[in-house]
Amino acid sequence: MKRGSMFRLSAPILFAGFGAPFALGQIPPGPPGQPNFQSSGPAINDADRGARLAASKCAACHGADGNSTNAQYPKLAGQKAAYLYSQLWAFKDGYRRSEVMSGIAATLSNADIADAVSFFSQQSVHPDPVKDPRLRADGERIFLYGARSGRVPACAMCHGSTSQAGMPMMGMMPMMANVPSLNGQHSAYIVDQLNRFASGERQAMMMGGIAAALSDSDKKAIAEFLSNLPR
């Protein structure tokens, strides 16, 4: 049986086993009444105002257009608005902690957050060049079909994109707006976040177990594959 066929057959089983799709970067739901981008963002966002906010609040670390040059800081360009919105609110509400980001998010209003994420989501990410073709090939295999150990499902089940060549169709993706796009992200940042999930430093219902089951070489391979993909 071809591996693509195996993926299509196993996907429903894996989804049934894991339940709610809390994937890389996603957080448990916030308290009742917390704004979300679908209900609160679109009615108030202003990308032009967001560009001005980004220049004053975000550019020093994340770059003027969301393409950070320091792998310590994630690239925000082309990221899903709903995901960025949820993460800023997570920092603002204390569900996600960072000495720098928590302080910045605390100063932002709901309109500020919506405007800033609207701006960043409309920018184009600058993918990194391929550094290790063999490592990248290993990462692609894990991303599309899961780890050889059998303990880690295909990353593409949650993080995949129907617009990307070679990626399987994700029937659930329209319902998963808060799952981030990882394409073009710094490989070092992806590895760092996977390590934080594995240690429990960063909380997510699903990603803790998945990250803990990945070997160090698996993490590096996945990151190498994703870092040079366009969004």
VEXVO-830439 format. One record per residue (C-alpha): residue in three letters; x, y negated, z; residue number from 1. Coordinates in pm, 1 decimal, padded with zeros to 6 digits. Layout:
BEGIN
ala | X | Y | Z | NUM
...
This chain:
BEGIN
met | 00000.0 | 00000.0 | 00000.0 | 1
lys | 00130.7 | -00346.3 | -00085.1 | 2
arg | 00217.4 | -00571.5 | 00206.1 | 3
gly | -00032.3 | -00832.2 | 00089.5 | 4
ser | -00308.4 | -00569.9 | 00107.3 | 5
met | -00195.3 | -00469.0 | 00454.0 | 6
phe | -00221.7 | -00831.9 | 00566.8 | 7
arg | -00573.7 | -00870.7 | 00433.7 | 8
leu | -00684.8 | -00551.9 | 00607.7 | 9
ser | -00519.0 | -00629.3 | 00938.5 | 10
ala | -00617.3 | -00996.7 | 00965.2 | 11
pro | -00976.1 | -00941.6 | 01092.0 | 12
ile | -00850.0 | -00688.1 | 01347.0 | 13
leu | -00584.9 | -00924.0 | 01478.6 | 14
phe | -00826.6 | -01214.1 | 01503.4 | 15
ala | -01074.3 | -00997.9 | 01691.6 | 16
gly | -00801.4 | -00891.9 | 01931.9 | 17
phe | -00669.1 | -01238.5 | 02007.9 | 18
gly | -00995.1 | -01430.2 | 02026.9 | 19
ala | -00966.3 | -01809.7 | 02025.1 | 20
pro | -00683.8 | -01928.0 | 01798.9 | 21
phe | -00450.7 | -02122.1 | 02025.5 | 22
ala | -00147.2 | -02139.6 | 01799.2 | 23
leu | 00184.4 | -02322.3 | 01801.4 | 24
gly | 00129.1 | -02666.1 | 01949.5 | 25
gln | -00237.5 | -02619.0 | 02024.5 | 26
ile | -00358.5 | -02679.0 | 02378.7 | 27
pro | -00655.6 | -02555.0 | 02577.7 | 28
pro | -00963.8 | -02777.0 | 02541.9 | 29
gly | -00957.6 | -03094.1 | 02745.6 | 30
pro | -01219.5 | -03192.3 | 03000.8 | 31
pro | -01577.1 | -03253.4 | 02884.1 | 32
gly | -01613.3 | -03595.7 | 02729.5 | 33
gln | -01256.3 | -03618.3 | 02602.2 | 34
pro | -01266.0 | -03776.1 | 02253.8 | 35
asn | -01180.4 | -03565.1 | 01952.5 | 36
phe | -01084.7 | -03685.7 | 01608.2 | 37
gln | -01390.4 | -03541.7 | 01435.5 | 38
ser | -01638.5 | -03723.1 | 01659.7 | 39
ser | -01439.4 | -04028.7 | 01768.1 | 40
gly | -01157.9 | -04082.1 | 01519.8 | 41
pro | -01295.8 | -04120.1 | 01167.2 | 42
ala | -01544.1 | -04391.0 | 01259.6 | 43
ile | -01272.8 | -04617.3 | 01397.1 | 44
asn | -00943.7 | -04535.9 | 01226.1 | 45
asp | -00749.7 | -04801.1 | 01035.5 | 46
ala | -00429.1 | -04675.2 | 00873.1 | 47
asp | -00296.7 | -05027.5 | 00810.5 | 48
arg | -00328.7 | -05112.9 | 01177.5 | 49
gly | -00183.9 | -04769.7 | 01252.8 | 50
ala | 00125.7 | -04857.3 | 01050.4 | 51
arg | 00183.0 | -05163.0 | 01268.2 | 52
leu | 00134.8 | -04958.1 | 01584.7 | 53
ala | 00372.1 | -04692.5 | 01453.3 | 54
ala | 00638.3 | -04953.8 | 01384.6 | 55
ser | 00623.5 | -05086.3 | 01739.7 | 56
lys | 00553.0 | -04768.4 | 01937.6 | 57
cys | 00677.6 | -04468.6 | 01739.5 | 58
ala | 00937.4 | -04553.3 | 01475.4 | 59
ala | 01239.4 | -04560.6 | 01707.1 | 60
cys | 01213.7 | -04184.3 | 01760.2 | 61
his | 00986.3 | -04049.7 | 01486.8 | 62
gly | 01094.4 | -04274.2 | 01198.4 | 63
ala | 00905.6 | -04554.9 | 01028.3 | 64
asp | 00715.3 | -04311.2 | 00807.0 | 65
gly | 00708.2 | -04018.7 | 01049.5 | 66
asn | 01023.2 | -03851.9 | 00915.6 | 67
ser | 01252.4 | -03846.0 | 01216.3 | 68
thr | 01624.2 | -03803.5 | 01153.4 | 69
asn | 01691.7 | -03655.8 | 01497.5 | 70
ala | 01570.9 | -03295.8 | 01537.0 | 71
gln | 01494.6 | -03369.5 | 01901.9 | 72
tyr | 01185.6 | -03554.7 | 01778.6 | 73
pro | 00924.6 | -03389.9 | 01553.8 | 74
lys | 00837.6 | -03513.8 | 01209.4 | 75
leu | 00484.3 | -03655.7 | 01214.9 | 76
ala | 00453.0 | -03733.9 | 00843.5 | 77
gly | 00176.0 | -03540.2 | 00673.5 | 78
gln | 00064.4 | -03376.4 | 00995.8 | 79
lys | -00307.2 | -03311.0 | 01042.8 | 80
ala | -00476.1 | -03614.8 | 01194.6 | 81
ala | -00688.6 | -03396.7 | 01423.6 | 82
tyr | -00379.7 | -03224.2 | 01562.7 | 83
leu | -00187.8 | -03547.8 | 01623.9 | 84
tyr | -00498.1 | -03694.7 | 01785.4 | 85
ser | -00536.0 | -03399.3 | 02022.6 | 86
gln | -00168.0 | -03408.4 | 02120.0 | 87
leu | -00165.5 | -03780.1 | 02198.9 | 88
trp | -00472.2 | -03730.9 | 02414.1 | 89
ala | -00301.2 | -03434.3 | 02579.7 | 90
phe | -00009.0 | -03660.2 | 02673.8 | 91
lys | -00247.3 | -03936.2 | 02780.7 | 92
asp | -00454.5 | -03704.2 | 03001.8 | 93
gly | -00160.4 | -03511.2 | 03144.1 | 94
tyr | -00237.1 | -03178.8 | 02977.0 | 95
arg | 00098.4 | -03204.9 | 02803.4 | 96
arg | 00390.8 | -03370.9 | 02979.1 | 97
ser | 00684.9 | -03573.1 | 02854.7 | 98
glu | 00856.4 | -03853.3 | 03040.4 | 99
val | 00863.9 | -04064.1 | 02724.5 | 100
met | 00544.6 | -03961.7 | 02545.9 | 101
ser | 00323.1 | -03960.3 | 02853.4 | 102
gly | 00417.3 | -04319.7 | 02924.5 | 103
ile | 00360.6 | -04432.6 | 02566.0 | 104
ala | 00029.6 | -04248.7 | 02530.8 | 105
ala | -00094.6 | -04401.9 | 02855.0 | 106
thr | -00078.2 | -04747.0 | 02693.6 | 107
leu | -00281.0 | -04645.6 | 02386.2 | 108
ser | -00655.3 | -04685.7 | 02351.6 | 109
asn | -00871.4 | -04437.3 | 02164.9 | 110
ala | -00870.7 | -04673.0 | 01864.9 | 111
asp | -00490.6 | -04703.4 | 01882.8 | 112
ile | -00451.3 | -04326.5 | 01876.4 | 113
ala | -00695.4 | -04282.0 | 01588.3 | 114
asp | -00529.7 | -04555.7 | 01383.3 | 115
ala | -00176.0 | -04428.0 | 01440.5 | 116
val | -00258.6 | -04067.7 | 01350.4 | 117
ser | -00447.3 | -04184.6 | 01043.1 | 118
phe | -00130.8 | -04359.3 | 00924.4 | 119
phe | 00105.7 | -04069.0 | 00992.5 | 120
ser | -00124.7 | -03811.0 | 00837.2 | 121
gln | -00115.2 | -04003.4 | 00507.6 | 122
gln | 00266.3 | -04004.9 | 00482.9 | 123
ser | 00476.1 | -03745.6 | 00297.7 | 124
val | 00707.9 | -03521.2 | 00494.5 | 125
his | 01068.4 | -03484.2 | 00378.3 | 126
pro | 01152.1 | -03111.5 | 00405.6 | 127
asp | 01502.7 | -03006.6 | 00504.7 | 128
pro | 01728.7 | -02829.1 | 00252.0 | 129
val | 01768.6 | -02451.3 | 00269.8 | 130
lys | 02072.9 | -02371.2 | 00484.1 | 131
asp | 02064.1 | -01990.5 | 00489.7 | 132
pro | 01871.4 | -01814.2 | 00208.4 | 133
arg | 01890.5 | -01472.4 | 00374.7 | 134
leu | 01764.8 | -01607.4 | 00707.0 | 135
arg | 01490.1 | -01791.2 | 00521.7 | 136
ala | 01379.1 | -01466.8 | 00354.1 | 137
asp | 01356.3 | -01296.4 | 00693.8 | 138
gly | 01150.7 | -01587.8 | 00823.3 | 139
glu | 00913.1 | -01571.3 | 00529.6 | 140
arg | 00850.5 | -01202.5 | 00595.8 | 141
ile | 00774.2 | -01262.3 | 00963.5 | 142
phe | 00558.6 | -01564.7 | 00887.8 | 143
leu | 00346.8 | -01380.6 | 00630.4 | 144
tyr | 00337.0 | -01028.1 | 00774.3 | 145
gly | 00445.0 | -01040.1 | 01139.3 | 146
ala | 00753.5 | -00916.0 | 01321.7 | 147
arg | 00889.0 | -00566.2 | 01265.3 | 148
ser | 00821.2 | -00483.5 | 01630.4 | 149
gly | 00448.4 | -00494.0 | 01557.9 | 150
arg | 00392.7 | -00710.7 | 01866.2 | 151
val | 00371.8 | -01038.8 | 01675.4 | 152
pro | 00097.4 | -01109.9 | 01417.5 | 153
ala | 00156.5 | -01302.6 | 01097.8 | 154
cys | 00206.7 | -01671.0 | 01177.1 | 155
ala | 00019.4 | -01752.6 | 00855.2 | 156
met | -00304.3 | -01630.1 | 01009.8 | 157
cys | -00326.6 | -01957.8 | 01197.4 | 158
his | -00061.6 | -02181.9 | 01043.4 | 159
gly | -00098.4 | -02081.4 | 00679.2 | 160
ser | -00218.1 | -02311.9 | 00403.4 | 161
thr | -00435.5 | -02219.1 | 00108.3 | 162
ser | -00263.4 | -02486.2 | -00099.8 | 163
gln | 00078.8 | -02329.6 | -00064.7 | 164
ala | 00219.1 | -02090.2 | -00322.5 | 165
gly | 00251.2 | -01736.0 | -00196.0 | 166
met | 00047.6 | -01797.5 | 00116.8 | 167
pro | -00259.9 | -01582.7 | 00182.3 | 168
met | -00603.0 | -01739.8 | 00186.4 | 169
met | -00702.4 | -01835.2 | 00537.1 | 170
gly | -01077.0 | -01801.7 | 00570.9 | 171
met | -01071.8 | -01949.4 | 00919.1 | 172
met | -00853.3 | -02249.7 | 00843.3 | 173
pro | -01142.3 | -02497.6 | 00800.4 | 174
met | -01233.6 | -02425.0 | 01163.2 | 175
met | -00879.1 | -02468.9 | 01287.3 | 176
ala | -00806.6 | -02836.2 | 01229.1 | 177
asn | -00621.9 | -02861.8 | 01560.7 | 178
val | -00363.5 | -02601.1 | 01460.4 | 179
pro | -00058.1 | -02790.7 | 01332.0 | 180
ser | 00109.4 | -02767.8 | 00997.2 | 181
leu | 00466.5 | -02656.6 | 01059.0 | 182
asn | 00591.0 | -02712.0 | 00705.3 | 183
gly | 00893.2 | -02938.1 | 00672.5 | 184
gln | 00946.4 | -02959.5 | 01049.0 | 185
his | 01300.9 | -02962.4 | 01187.4 | 186
ser | 01412.1 | -02602.2 | 01235.3 | 187
ala | 01578.9 | -02689.6 | 01565.8 | 188
tyr | 01256.4 | -02847.7 | 01691.3 | 189
ile | 01051.8 | -02538.3 | 01600.4 | 190
val | 01298.2 | -02311.6 | 01783.3 | 191
asp | 01296.0 | -02543.2 | 02085.4 | 192
gln | 00915.8 | -02542.6 | 02106.7 | 193
leu | 00899.2 | -02163.3 | 02068.0 | 194
asn | 01144.9 | -02133.6 | 02357.1 | 195
arg | 00931.7 | -02367.4 | 02567.2 | 196
phe | 00623.1 | -02156.9 | 02496.2 | 197
ala | 00813.2 | -01837.3 | 02578.1 | 198
ser | 00931.0 | -01974.4 | 02914.1 | 199
gly | 00590.0 | -02114.9 | 03003.7 | 200
glu | 00719.8 | -02471.5 | 03012.4 | 201
arg | 00472.2 | -02556.3 | 02738.3 | 202
gln | 00127.3 | -02406.9 | 02783.3 | 203
ala | -00092.2 | -02252.6 | 02514.6 | 204
met | -00325.0 | -01958.4 | 02555.1 | 205
met | -00193.8 | -01764.2 | 02256.6 | 206
met | 00154.7 | -01894.8 | 02184.9 | 207
gly | 00313.0 | -01797.6 | 02516.4 | 208
gly | 00282.0 | -01426.3 | 02450.9 | 209
ile | 00372.2 | -01455.6 | 02084.6 | 210
ala | 00683.6 | -01665.9 | 02146.4 | 211
ala | 00797.8 | -01435.6 | 02426.6 | 212
ala | 00774.1 | -01137.5 | 02190.0 | 213
leu | 00994.3 | -01302.7 | 01927.6 | 214
ser | 01367.7 | -01241.3 | 01937.8 | 215
asp | 01606.1 | -01534.0 | 01910.8 | 216
ser | 01688.4 | -01430.2 | 01554.9 | 217
asp | 01316.2 | -01410.6 | 01469.2 | 218
lys | 01263.6 | -01765.8 | 01594.9 | 219
lys | 01555.9 | -01900.3 | 01394.4 | 220
ala | 01439.9 | -01718.6 | 01081.7 | 221
ile | 01083.3 | -01850.8 | 01104.1 | 222
ala | 01213.7 | -02202.0 | 01164.9 | 223
glu | 01450.5 | -02182.9 | 00867.2 | 224
phe | 01165.4 | -02073.0 | 00640.5 | 225
leu | 00926.3 | -02345.9 | 00754.1 | 226
ser | 01172.7 | -02634.3 | 00763.8 | 227
asn | 01209.3 | -02659.1 | 00385.8 | 228
leu | 00844.0 | -02617.3 | 00287.0 | 229
pro | 00640.4 | -02922.1 | 00172.6 | 230
arg | 00315.0 | -03018.8 | 00340.9 | 231
